[in-house]
Amino acid sequence: MRDKKINISFGCYGGRASSDVGDDMMMMGVPVELMPDIVKGVRELSKRVIPQERDKIYLPPMRG
């Protein structure tokens, strides 16, 4: 995190094997200086957007 930027990675095979990170997961590194902004954003999302999305009814795709 030397460049102070958010980093997203799928991770390498060895890292996944030694940490039980699933094939459907990604890893994200956030510089500590950005954490207050990240937390503020998630708190705002949790007030309205996240609950609204959770309330939606999921219908699987129709197959021909």
ZADO-1210 file (C-alpha; in nm, 4 decimals, padded with zeros to 6 digits):
<atoms>
<atom x="00.0000" y="00.0000" z="00.0000" code="MET" pos="1"/>
<atom x="00.2904" y="00.2279" z="-00.0648" code="ARG" pos="2"/>
<atom x="00.0990" y="00.4304" z="-00.3221" code="ASP" pos="3"/>
<atom x="-00.1958" y="00.4994" z="-00.0853" code="LYS" pos="4"/>
<atom x="-00.4498" y="00.3583" z="-00.3327" code="LYS" pos="5"/>
<atom x="-00.7230" y="00.0983" z="-00.2917" code="ILE" pos="6"/>
<atom x="-00.6110" y="-00.2370" z="-00.4303" code="ASN" pos="7"/>
<atom x="-00.8377" y="-00.5216" z="-00.5420" code="ILE" pos="8"/>
<atom x="-00.7000" y="-00.8662" z="-00.6249" code="SER" pos="9"/>
<atom x="-00.8228" y="-01.2156" z="-00.6988" code="PHE" pos="10"/>
<atom x="-00.5197" y="-01.3483" z="-00.5139" code="GLY" pos="11"/>
<atom x="-00.2838" y="-01.6185" z="-00.6274" code="CYS" pos="12"/>
<atom x="-00.3434" y="-01.9929" z="-00.6032" code="TYR" pos="13"/>
<atom x="-00.1039" y="-02.0344" z="-00.3094" code="GLY" pos="14"/>
<atom x="-00.2607" y="-01.7509" z="-00.1140" code="GLY" pos="15"/>
<atom x="-00.6075" y="-01.8912" z="-00.1687" code="ARG" pos="16"/>
<atom x="-00.5024" y="-02.2420" z="-00.0691" code="ALA" pos="17"/>
<atom x="-00.3357" y="-02.1286" z="00.2532" code="SER" pos="18"/>
<atom x="-00.6153" y="-01.8923" z="00.3592" code="SER" pos="19"/>
<atom x="-00.9325" y="-02.0760" z="00.2508" code="ASP" pos="20"/>
<atom x="-01.0322" y="-01.7829" z="00.0271" code="VAL" pos="21"/>
<atom x="-01.2930" y="-01.9202" z="-00.2140" code="GLY" pos="22"/>
<atom x="-01.2753" y="-01.8983" z="-00.5919" code="ASP" pos="23"/>
<atom x="-01.5729" y="-01.6613" z="-00.5813" code="ASP" pos="24"/>
<atom x="-01.4030" y="-01.4130" z="-00.3479" code="MET" pos="25"/>
<atom x="-01.1749" y="-01.1151" z="-00.4003" code="MET" pos="26"/>
<atom x="-00.9415" y="-00.9364" z="-00.1620" code="MET" pos="27"/>
<atom x="-00.9348" y="-00.5631" z="-00.1094" code="MET" pos="28"/>
<atom x="-00.6705" y="-00.3487" z="00.0564" code="GLY" pos="29"/>
<atom x="-00.7639" y="-00.0016" z="00.1799" code="VAL" pos="30"/>
<atom x="-00.5113" y="00.2503" z="00.3116" code="PRO" pos="31"/>
<atom x="-00.5936" y="00.3365" z="00.6718" code="VAL" pos="32"/>
<atom x="-00.6180" y="00.7045" z="00.5761" code="GLU" pos="33"/>
<atom x="-00.9210" y="00.6265" z="00.3561" code="LEU" pos="34"/>
<atom x="-01.1086" y="00.4163" z="00.6118" code="MET" pos="35"/>
<atom x="-01.3099" y="00.7068" z="00.7631" code="PRO" pos="36"/>
<atom x="-01.4502" y="00.7878" z="00.4158" code="ASP" pos="37"/>
<atom x="-01.5251" y="00.4202" z="00.3462" code="ILE" pos="38"/>
<atom x="-01.7059" y="00.3815" z="00.6805" code="VAL" pos="39"/>
<atom x="-01.9053" y="00.7009" z="00.6224" code="LYS" pos="40"/>
<atom x="-02.0131" y="00.5775" z="00.2780" code="GLY" pos="41"/>
<atom x="-02.1210" y="00.2355" z="00.4036" code="VAL" pos="42"/>
<atom x="-02.3177" y="00.3945" z="00.6880" code="ARG" pos="43"/>
<atom x="-02.5028" y="00.6138" z="00.4384" code="GLU" pos="44"/>
<atom x="-02.5780" y="00.3119" z="00.2185" code="LEU" pos="45"/>
<atom x="-02.7038" y="00.1192" z="00.5206" code="SER" pos="46"/>
<atom x="-02.9701" y="00.3808" z="00.5903" code="LYS" pos="47"/>
<atom x="-03.1658" y="00.3306" z="00.2709" code="ARG" pos="48"/>
<atom x="-03.0057" y="00.1576" z="-00.0273" code="VAL" pos="49"/>
<atom x="-02.8964" y="-00.1654" z="00.1387" code="ILE" pos="50"/>
<atom x="-03.2311" y="-00.2299" z="00.3161" code="PRO" pos="51"/>
<atom x="-03.4227" y="-00.1546" z="-00.0048" code="GLN" pos="52"/>
<atom x="-03.2131" y="-00.4040" z="-00.1992" code="GLU" pos="53"/>
<atom x="-03.2599" y="-00.6691" z="00.0677" code="ARG" pos="54"/>
<atom x="-03.6368" y="-00.6239" z="00.0504" code="ASP" pos="55"/>
<atom x="-03.6535" y="-00.6936" z="-00.3236" code="LYS" pos="56"/>
<atom x="-03.7967" y="-01.0238" z="-00.4341" code="ILE" pos="57"/>
<atom x="-03.5481" y="-01.2272" z="-00.6324" code="TYR" pos="58"/>
<atom x="-03.6828" y="-01.4122" z="-00.9314" code="LEU" pos="59"/>
<atom x="-03.4440" y="-01.6492" z="-01.1066" code="PRO" pos="60"/>
<atom x="-03.3949" y="-01.6034" z="-01.4821" code="PRO" pos="61"/>
<atom x="-03.6544" y="-01.7751" z="-01.6987" code="MET" pos="62"/>
<atom x="-03.5185" y="-02.0558" z="-01.9091" code="ARG" pos="63"/>
<atom x="-03.6558" y="-02.1132" z="-02.2590" code="GLY" pos="64"/>
</atoms>
